[in-house]
Amino acid sequence: MAAGAVPVVANSGGSAAIVTNNKNGLLAKPFDAKDFLRQTLYLISHPEEQRRLHEAGIEYAKQYDWEKMLARFFDLYTRIRRDGA
């Protein structure tokens, strides 16, 4: 997503936790090559939809820049130290 590609990923595992179907990418049935092909052909034949998903993916990826990730990590570490958890 950060590179601008619209992801077509299996609806399982870590990929499904990142991609929300028809919001920032497309989900295909796991182990179903025909469904991956169908989803990919859909993107190719619907450039407006591809553009919309591309833009949403870029926005989603922005929340994972290093500064934001390190700030979240530091905040978590601080809370753990403070709360004694």
Beta strands, then each sheet from edge to edge (+ up, - down):
strand 1: 8-10
strand 2: 26-28
sheet 1: 1+ 2+
end
